[in-house]
Amino acid sequence: MITDTLKPPRVALGTWAWGDSGETGNGYFGSNFTQAELEEIADKAHTAGFTLWDTAMVYGMGRSETILGKVLKRYARSDYQLSTKFTPQAAGAGGNPMEDMLKQSLANLGTEYIDLYWIHNPANVDRWTQHLVPLLKSGKVKHVGVSNHNLSEIERADGILGEAGFRVEAVQNHYSLLYRSSDDAGILSYCRNRSIPFFSYMVLEQGALNGRYSPETPLPEGTNRAQAYNSILPQLKALTDKLAAIGQKQGAEIPDVAIAWAIAKGTTPIIGITRPSYIDGLVRATSMSLSNEDISDLEALAGAANVNTRGWWEQEM
Ligand SMILES: NC(=O)c1ccc[n+]([C@@H]2O[C@H](COP(=O)([O-])OP(=O)(O)OC[C@H]3O[C@@H](n4cnc5c(N)ncnc54)[C@H](OP(=O)(O)O)[C@@H]3O)[C@@H](O)[C@H]2O)c1
């Protein structure tokens, strides 16, 4: 029943931070954007060939999707791909909460279809996975994936979809130098063996690994990411110094190397993009190569940082 295979890009673009824009502001990232600023990011991304945009209805409760939809209006629908999510905890009380949330996402994004639709987390895999089937059959959803699922939950979801002639086509989990639980739990190798694209989120640990933040210049006060990361910034110094040293040899910067690492591990990073200049970093990241020694040095230093960056919404894998 699957008509075409999902072709993952080398890097996808994340827009969770875009949901902070608007009257409620701040929230997770402390970001506030004008539409013109975001259009500049999108123009630069599209010129560089980065065209898969990841969002979720719950990012700013519709704000991220709505802003993204407005920004992408300037392109033909066939020139970009949309990835958004059904979040079980935000399900409504109607007869088909997944269809209802999808309708809301389609309206927010101003589109007829979603290229890649995710179940955001594994709350009740048996209940929710089957609801993907009619959405796939209707054509409103082209491909489906699961996020924050552990290995047995991925297999269970795949079994449910398999009964209807579909399958889990992508997996999206937190995966960074500092947080490698999907590798340790065998999810990466499971995906590799079955040619399932693995999308890694929070590769830059919400900015904590981009080298711009330190105890002297912490993440924006009052935001969730400040609360999660400011206290561990001193422990990340040896790792970011090494990222800088590796980057210097190839004319690249700290975040570029962290992103190149995630690509070298066979994953598609979803990078939360907040400035036009960050697109240059993605171009560098996708054109650099890391030696096995670079990779093992980085992983050793990341382990030695001895931090646990698991998000509050994530389970142990
Ligand atoms: N499925 C899930 O449960 C889940 C959970 C989390 C995230 N996600 C997805 O993954 C995406 C990425 O995660 P995230 O945004 O939370 O974290 P992230 O990608 O690790 O970090 C994003 C932050 O890093 C900085 N940054 C981004 N690109 C940079 C570059 N090239 N150079 C320097 N700094 C850079 C920006 O901070 P400044 O603005 O401070 O510079 C940005 O806000 C999200 O937007 C979302 O689409 C999914």
The ligand as a Tripos MOL2 file, in Angstrom:
@<TRIPOS>MOLECULE
LIG
   48    52     1     0     0
SMALL
NO_CHARGES

@<TRIPOS>ATOM
      1 N1          9.6790   14.9320   18.8670 N.am      1 LIG1
      2 C1          9.9600   15.6280   19.9430 C.2       1 LIG1
      3 O1          9.5200   15.2980   21.0550 O.2       1 LIG1
      4 C2         10.8500   16.8310   19.8230 C.ar      1 LIG1
      5 C3         11.4150   17.3920   20.9720 C.ar      1 LIG1
      6 C4         12.2790   18.4720   20.8160 C.ar      1 LIG1
      7 C5         12.5410   18.9830   19.5540 C.ar      1 LIG1
      8 N2         11.9400   18.4520   18.4640 N.ar      1 LIG1
      9 C6         12.1740   19.0080   17.0910 C.3       1 LIG1
     10 O2         13.5680   19.1540   16.8980 O.3       1 LIG1
     11 C7         13.8650   20.5340   16.6250 C.3       1 LIG1
     12 C8         15.2200   20.8820   17.1810 C.3       1 LIG1
     13 O3         15.2010   20.8670   18.6010 O.3       1 LIG1
     14 P1         15.3510   22.1990   19.4500 P.3       1 LIG1
     15 O4         15.0030   23.3540   18.6100 O.co2     1 LIG1
     16 O5         14.6160   21.9680   20.7110 O.co2     1 LIG1
     17 O6         16.8860   22.1720   19.8400 O.3       1 LIG1
     18 P2         18.2660   22.2540   19.0310 P.3       1 LIG1
     19 O7         18.0910   22.0820   17.5800 O.co2     1 LIG1
     20 O8         19.2120   21.3650   19.7480 O.co2     1 LIG1
     21 O9         18.7360   23.7370   19.3770 O.3       1 LIG1
     22 C9         18.1240   24.8460   18.7940 C.3       1 LIG1
     23 C10        18.8420   26.1040   19.2690 C.3       1 LIG1
     24 O10        20.2220   26.0370   18.9320 O.3       1 LIG1
     25 C11        20.6580   27.2930   18.4090 C.3       1 LIG1
     26 N3         21.0990   27.0190   17.0240 N.ar      1 LIG1
     27 C12        20.4070   26.4210   16.0460 C.ar      1 LIG1
     28 N4         21.1420   26.3040   14.9200 N.ar      1 LIG1
     29 C13        22.3450   26.8250   15.1940 C.ar      1 LIG1
     30 C14        23.5340   26.9900   14.4360 C.ar      1 LIG1
     31 N5         23.6520   26.5530   13.1930 N.pl3     1 LIG1
     32 N6         24.5670   27.5910   15.0470 N.ar      1 LIG1
     33 C15        24.4780   28.0250   16.3200 C.ar      1 LIG1
     34 N7         23.3720   27.8840   17.0890 N.ar      1 LIG1
     35 C16        22.3190   27.2870   16.5330 C.ar      1 LIG1
     36 C17        19.4920   28.2490   18.5300 C.3       1 LIG1
     37 O11        19.6110   28.9280   19.7780 O.3       1 LIG1
     38 P3         19.7160   30.5320   19.8210 P.3       1 LIG1
     39 O12        18.4780   31.0370   19.1540 O.co2     1 LIG1
     40 O13        19.7770   30.8190   21.2850 O.co2     1 LIG1
     41 O14        20.9730   30.9160   19.0970 O.co2     1 LIG1
     42 C18        18.2920   27.3250   18.5820 C.3       1 LIG1
     43 O15        17.1920   27.8310   19.3020 O.3       1 LIG1
     44 C19        12.6830   21.3140   17.2330 C.3       1 LIG1
     45 O16        12.5690   22.6160   16.6900 O.3       1 LIG1
     46 C20        11.5420   20.3910   16.9010 C.3       1 LIG1
     47 O17        11.1650   20.5670   15.5400 O.3       1 LIG1
     48 C21        11.1240   17.3710   18.5860 C.ar      1 LIG1
@<TRIPOS>BOND
     1     1     2 1
     2     2     3 2
     3     2     4 1
     4     4     5 ar
     5     4    48 ar
     6     5     6 ar
     7     6     7 ar
     8     7     8 ar
     9     8     9 1
    10     8    48 ar
    11     9    10 1
    12     9    46 1
    13    10    11 1
    14    11    12 1
    15    11    44 1
    16    12    13 1
    17    13    14 1
    18    14    15 2
    19    14    16 1
    20    14    17 1
    21    17    18 1
    22    18    19 2
    23    18    20 1
    24    18    21 1
    25    21    22 1
    26    22    23 1
    27    23    24 1
    28    23    42 1
    29    24    25 1
    30    25    26 1
    31    25    36 1
    32    26    27 ar
    33    26    35 ar
    34    27    28 ar
    35    28    29 ar
    36    29    30 ar
    37    29    35 ar
    38    30    31 1
    39    30    32 ar
    40    32    33 ar
    41    33    34 ar
    42    34    35 ar
    43    36    37 1
    44    36    42 1
    45    37    38 1
    46    38    39 2
    47    38    40 1
    48    38    41 1
    49    42    43 1
    50    44    45 1
    51    44    46 1
    52    46    47 1
@<TRIPOS>SUBSTRUCTURE
     1 LIG1         1 GROUP 0 **** ****
